[in-house]
Amino acid sequence: MKTIIQNISSRRASETIQMKQSVTEAISRKLGSEDFTFLSGHTLYTLLLDEATDLHEAWARFKDSWSRLKRDTFMADGGRYRLRRHAIYRMTTHDGVILPIAYRPHYQSLDHNGLNGGVARYFSPIESATCSNQVLNKILTLCGDVFCNLAPGCDWHIEVHQFRIVTCGAAASPTPEGVHRDGVDFVFMMMIDRQQINGGATFLYDQSGAMLHQHTLMDAMESAFINDQSIFHGVSPIIPASPDSYGYRDMLVITFRKA
């Protein structure tokens, strides 16, 4: 009986792996053909789930880390509405493993960020417990699988950003630099939480400026994969749900750039 149960468990594990590979390949195909794709929170949760991880508990700890972000002090507009943390990773073709590296400042050219670009920006690093959280590590692995399907044989420079945009009595912009590219190859965006706000729609544009898609990320783990070489993106302002309410929009953004 024990052998039969082990065989059934092994077969189910194999079927789960095949299902996840199939979904990951489908994401890569759609991203390759359309330059963007959105994923429901339920689908992403299923892709991250395995028997070895208490994903519910890991997610609770991961989500809670957004309550400890630090003020972004590099806002050229003087705004105090953005909090964030930041970490750097690398992935090489030699072993395909994603590993953290020593902290480096975040840099974008003025061409890619006309508001805050052109300077090295030092943000508070992502907490070590968050870096080791299974949710983040599984998301990084998923991104690596998706993007490597489209650009095999590449080494990658990876940046992870935790963002919170806050609003109290007035609108605040998640993308104060306006419609832009990040200056990388691929971007992954994931909704963590949104409370007491309206707005915050994501807009995608082609290189001619024509709008391709509009979508508001609403649910936890709802995500977007974007080809940053082809797609410009922006997010509409978030607005307090009531005049005196404190609201916020929490996002995870991961960028992959060929090293």
N, C-alpha and C positions, 0 to 999 in steps of 0.2 A: 504493500500500500504506500509506504514512504517513497519508494522509487517512482510509482505512478504519479504521486503528487508532485515530486520534483520535476518529472518530465513535463507535466502540464504547466507548472510554473515557468519552466525554461521556455516552453513553446509560446506561452503568453508574452514573456519578456521579449522573445525574438519578434513576435508579431507587433509589439509596441514599438520596437526599434525600427522595423520596416515602415510602420505607419508614420513615425516622426520623420524618417528620411524622405518619405514620399511628400509629406507636407512641406518640408524644408526645400525640396527640389521645386515644388510648385511655386513657392514664394520666390525663389531665384528666377524661375522662368518668367513670372509675371513682372518682376522688377527689371529683368533683362529686356522684355518686349515693350513695357509701358513706362519704365523709368520710375515708377512708384507703385506701392501697394499698401493697403491698410489691413490690419489683422485685428479681429475681435479679441477682447480680453479673455474670453473663454478658450479660444483657440490657442492663444499664447500660454495660458495656464496649463493646458493639456500638453503642450510641447515641453514645458519645463518639468512636468510631474514625473516622478519615478518613485519606486518603492523604498528607496534608501533615504529619502529626504522628507521631513515634515514640512512641506512647502507652505502650509497655512501659517505655521509658527515663524518660519523664515521670512515670509512676506510681512507679517506683523512687525518684526524687528526692522526689516528693510524700510517699510513705509514710515515707521517712527523716526528713522534717522533724518527725515526731512524737517523735523521739528528742531533740529540742532544745526541748521545751516547758518552761515555767517553772511553779514552784509557785503554786497558787492561794492567795493570802494572805487571802482574804475568806471563809474558811469559819468560820461562827459556831459550829460544833460543835468547833472546834479541830483538825479533821482535816488531815492532811498527805498524803492519798492522792490528791488531784486536781491534775493539771498541765494547763495550758491556754495558748492564745494566742487573739487576738481581732482582728477587723478589721470595718470599716464600709464599706458600699457604698450607692450610690443608683441608681435606675433611673427615668427619666422617660418619660412618654408621648410627649414631643416627638421623641425619637430612638430610644427603646427600647434604649439602650446602658447596660450596667451598668458603673459606674465607682467606684473607691475614693474615699472622701472623708477629710478630716482626722479623726484619731482622736477618738472621744468615749467616755466611760465607758459601761459596760453598766449598765442600770438595770431592775429589776423591782419592782413594788409588792409589799408584804407579802401582798396578796391572792393574787398569783400565785406568790410564793416566800416561804413563812412562815419559812424558815431564814435565807436570805441576802438577802432583799429589803429594800427601804426605804432603801438606801444606793447611792451611785454607786460602781461597782466598776471600778477601773482595772487591766486585765490587760496582760501583755506583748503587744505587737502581733505579728501574724503576720509572719514574715520576708518581705522584699521578693521574694526568689527564689520563695517559695511563692505569693505573691500573683500573680506573673507566670507560674506554672506552668500549662501548657495544660490539665491535668486539672481544676484548680480553675476556670479560666475556662470550660471547656466545661460543667462541672456548673452553674455559675451561669447560663449561657445556657439550659441545659435547664430549670432551675427557673423561670427567667423565662418561658419558653415555656409550661410547664405551668400556672403560676399566672395568667399573663395570659389564658390561655384561659378561666379561671373568673371573672376580674375584669378585663375589658378596660377600657382607658382610665384605669388607675390609675397614679399615681407610687408608688414603693416605697422604703421604708427597709429595708435588708438588713444583717443581721449574720452573720458567719461565725465559728464557734467550732471550735477544735481541742481535743479532750479526751483525756487519758489518765487512767484510773483504775488505780491500782496496788494490789497486795495482796501481803503477805508474812507468811504465818503466820496471817492473820485475814481475815475477810470485809470487803469495802468496797462502798459503795453508789454506783452511777453517778448516782442521783437522790436525794441525801440529803434533799431537801425533800419527798419522798414523791410521791404521785400529784398531778399538777398540770397546768395550762396554762401556756404561756410568755408569754401576753399579747400575741400577735401574730395574724396571719391564717393563715399557713401555715408548716409546719416540714418541713424535709428532713433526714433522718438517714441516714448512711452508715457502714457498718463499714469500718474501715481494716485493723485487725489485732487478734487476740486470742491471747494466749500463756499457757499454763500456768494456765488458769482453767476453772472450771465456773460455770454460772449466767449471769446477765446477760440474762434474758428480758425482752422488751418487752411490756407490758400496755397495752391501750387500753380506755377506758371512755367510756360516753356521759354526758350531763349528769346523769342520775339516779343514776349510780354503778354501773350494770350493766356488767359486763365484756363487751366486744365481740369481743376478739381477743387471742391470746397468740402471740408468735413470738420465737424467739431468732435474732438476726442472727449468722451464723457465718462466712460467706464474704466475702472482700475484695470491696468495691463493692456488696454486698447493701444495699438501701436501703428507706426508707419515706418516703412523702409523707403528711402529716397536715394536716387542716383543724383548726387550733388553736382556732377559734371554737366548734367542736362537740365536740371530742375531748379528753379528759384522758389523760395518759400517765404511765407510771412504768416503772422498770427494776429487776428484782430484784437483790440483791447478787451480786457476783462472789466466788467462793470459790477459794482456791489449789488447784491440782490435787493437790498433796501438801503436807503440813504445813510443809515447809521451803522450798517453791518460791516464787520471785518471779514473779508474773504481772501481766498488764496487759490492759486493754481500750481500744483506740484508736478514737475516733469523730470524724467530721466532722458538725457540725450547722449548718444554714443556716436562718435565719428571714426571712420576708418580712412586713412590716407596711405597710399602706397609709399613705402619707405625707400 
